[in-house]
Amino acid sequence: MFAAFVAAGAALVLVAWLVVSAGVAFVADDAWVDGSLQERHVLSKLSSTIDATTRVDERPMLTKHVHELLAEVGSARNAAHRRLSAVKVWSAVFAALTLALAVAAGVLLHSLLRERRSLHDRLAAELNHDPLTGLPNRRFFCEWLSFAIANARRDRVHVGVLFIDIGGCAAVAELHGEPAAEALLLEVARRFRAAAREGDVFARLGASEFALATPNAHDARELALLAQRLRDTLNDPAQAPLADTPIGTSIGIAFFPENADDSAGVIAAANAAMSAARRAGRNHVAFNALAA
């Protein structure tokens, strides 16, 4: 595209030079015609103040000279007209090239701006979302949780966080390869997203770790029921099994402000509770790090 613009610019310069050259030549031809028609010796030859004898003697020579002059003037005038026509033609070409170049520049600029906007949106999405599942990533989740906690602190309400570890992904990867493990995680993310409630934020924090934050959490029972629903959705008999090896979940639950006063503290508390649930065995839910 850059080479095309360079070529178009060079063509525009060439056409502009041709327009100027033709214009200069037209002005020169026209000036020569005017100068020739104002020759003093021709006018004096034709003047009635010269005696008749001189005119009679010089008439043949005068006639020849006038005819030659008129022929030169006519030729020069025709050349000037051709130059003027060339000026008009090259001016039209110049205008057309200028318009085409302006339109092409506008189209290119629009395309570049659209590509830049698309790249900006893509980079923003990659910065805040997990590339495999499309879920919010840890960065986005922490920022959103900080915002939710700030609102909860002002309104004196609770925020709940569920830290979820998927067990069995390593076995699937070992038996069937990484693509099979990635397909498993995609299906887990799809089912969790479908089970989450409106207003909840679900994110992927690590290789097999997910988290769900729910604002305005009322009590532990509410989050326990939510954890049970997430756990059941992975073993829903109405859907195809996730894998041919056992897949389970360990879920830890933490609250703001009971367990921590900021987003990092709540996530750490939920992670510690998840570790306690995992120590207790597959498909357990724990509310604190001391749970057995």
N, C-alpha and C positions, 0 to 999 in steps of 0.2 A: 504493500500500500504506500509506503514511503517513497519507493522508487517511482510509482505512478504519479505521485504528487510532484516529485522533482521533474519528471518528464513533462507534466502539464505546465509547471512553472516555466520551464525552458521554452516550451511552445508559446506560452503567453508572451514571454520576452521577445521571441522572434517575431511574432505577429505585431507586437507594439513597435518594433524597429521597422518593420515593413510599412506600417501605417505612417510613421514619422517620415521615413524616406520618401514615400509616395507623396506625402503632403508637401515636403520641401521641394521636390521636383515640380509639383504642380505650381507652387508659388513662383519658382524660378522661370518656368515656361510662360506663365501669365505675365510676369514682369517683363520678360523679353518681348512679348507681343505688344504690350503697352509702349515699351521703349521704341520699338520699331515703327509703330504707327505715329510716333511723335518726332521722327527724324526731321530735323530742320531743313536739310538740303533737299528732301523730297517735297516738303511743303513749299519750299522756295521755288522749286522747278514748276510747281503747279500754280504758283501765285500769279494773279492777273497784273501785278505790278511790273513783271518782266516784259520787255517789248515783244511784239508779235514776231519780229524777224528771228530773234533768238529762239523763241518757242518753236517756230517752224523748222529752223535748222536742227534743233535738238529734240524735236518731237519723237522721231523713231527711237533714239537712244533713251529718251525719257520714258517712252511707253514700255520699252523692254525692261528698263530698270524698275518701273512700277509693277510690271507683271511678275518680275522675279521677287520683288519685295512682298507682293501679295501672296505669292506661292509659298514663300518662307513663312509669312505670318499665318497663312492657313494651315500649313504643316505643323507649325508650333502650337497653334490653337487646338488642332486635333490631338496632338500629343498631350497638351494640358488637359483636355477632356478625358483622355484615356487615364492620365494620372489621377484625375478627380474620381473617375469610376473605380480605379484601384483603391483609392483612399476609402471610398464608401464600402467596397467589398471587404477590405481588410479590417475596417472599423467594425463591420457586422461580425466578422469572424472573431475579432478581439472581444466584442461584447458577449458573443456566444460562449467563447472559452472562459471568460471571466465568470459568467453565470454558472457554467458547468462546474468550474473549479470551486465556486462558492457553495453550490449545492453539495458537491462531493465532500467538501470540508465540513459542512453542516452535518451530513450523514455520518462521516467518520467521527466527528466530535460526539454526536449522539450515541454512536456505537461504543465509543471509548467510555463515556460517562455511564452507560448502561452496564458495560463490562466491569467498570470499577465499582459500581453499586452492587452488582452481583457478587464480585469478589469480596467486598466488605461484608455483605450479608453472610456469605459462606464462611468467612473467617470468624465472624461473630458467632455463627452457629457452631463451628468447630471448637471455638474457645469455651462455649458454655454447654456443649452437648457431647455425649458419648458417641464416637463414630460408629460403633457396632450396632447399638440398640436405638440410637436417636433420643435416648432419655437424657434429662439434665445430668451433668457431671458433678463431681464433688465441688468444684469452684462455684457453680451456679447454686447448688444446694446450700452451701454454707452462706452465700450472700442472701438467698431467699429466707433462710432460717433466721439470720440476723435481723432482717426486716420484720419477720413475723414476731420475733421475740420483743423487738422494740415496741410494736403495736400492743402485744400482750402485756408488757410492763405498764404501758399507759392505761390500758383498759382493765388491768388487774384480772387477766384470764390466764389459762394454761396453754402451753404448746407441747404436743407429744411427738416423740421421734421413735420410729421403729427401725432398728438396725438388723438387716436380714442377711444371713450367709447361706448360700446354696451348697449343700453337700452332694458329692458325687460327680462334679464336673471334671475333676482330675481323672477319675476312672473312665469316663466317656472319652476324654482326650487320649488316654493311653490305649484304649481298645479300638477306637474308631478314627482317631486323628483330631487335629485342631478344628477343621471345618465342622465336624459333628458337634464338638463342644460349643462352637459359636452358634450353630443352629439351635442348640439346647438353650443357650442364654437368650437368644432372640425370642424363643417361645415363652420362656419364663417371664421376660419383660412384657410380652404381649398380654399374658394372663394376669400379671400383677397390675398392669395398667387398667385392664378391664375391671379388676376387683376394687381398685382404689375409688374413693368417694370424690365427689365434686369439691374442689377447694383444696384437696390434698396434693402434695408435690411428691412425686416418686422419682428417684434418681439412682444411677449406677455409680457407686463409689470406688469399686475395685474390680478385680478379675471376676470374682463370684460374689461380690458384696453389693447389696442394694440398701436403700434407705427410703423411708416414707415419713414425711413430716405432716402433721395435721394441726392446723390452728384451732383455737377454741376447744381444745380437748376437755371433756367434762371430768372424766374419772378413769381409773385403771381398768374398770370393767369394760368401758367403751373401747379402749385400745386392745384389750385382750380379745374381744370379739372380732376386731379388725384383723388382729394377728391370726386368729383362727381362720378367718375367711381367706386370707392370703395363703395360709398353709394348705387349706383344703383345695384351693384352685389348682395347685400343682398335682394333686392326686384325684382330680375330678374324673369319676368313671365314665361320664358322658363325653369326655375328650380322649384323644389318643394318648397313650403313655408318653411321657417325656423322653424316656430312654429305655433300653433293655437292661439297665442296671438301676439299683435303687437311688432315687433322688429325694433328698429331704431338706428341711430348712431348720435353722436355729435363729430365733428371733429374740432380740433384746429390746426392752422398752425403757425410755427415760422421759422425764417431764421437766419443763420449765414452769415454775422456778424451784420445784422441790429438789431436783437432782443437780442442777447447775444454774448459773445466772447468765450464761452467754451461749452462743451457738456452739463454739468449740467444746465447751464443757458438757453440753447436753449430748453432742455427738459422741464424745468420749465415754460418757456414762452409759449410753445406749450400746456402744461397742463392747464395753466391759460386761454389760448384762448379756449380750449375745455370746460372748466367750463363756460365760457361766452356763448359758443354755446349751451350748455345744458340748461342754464337759458333762452335762447331765444326759446326753444322748441325742440322737437325731429327732427332729420334729418337737423340740421343746421351746417353751417361751419363758423368759425370765425378766423380772422387773428390777433386779439389782445384781451387782457383781458377786454377791454372796449366795445367790440362789444355787441350789443343788440340782 
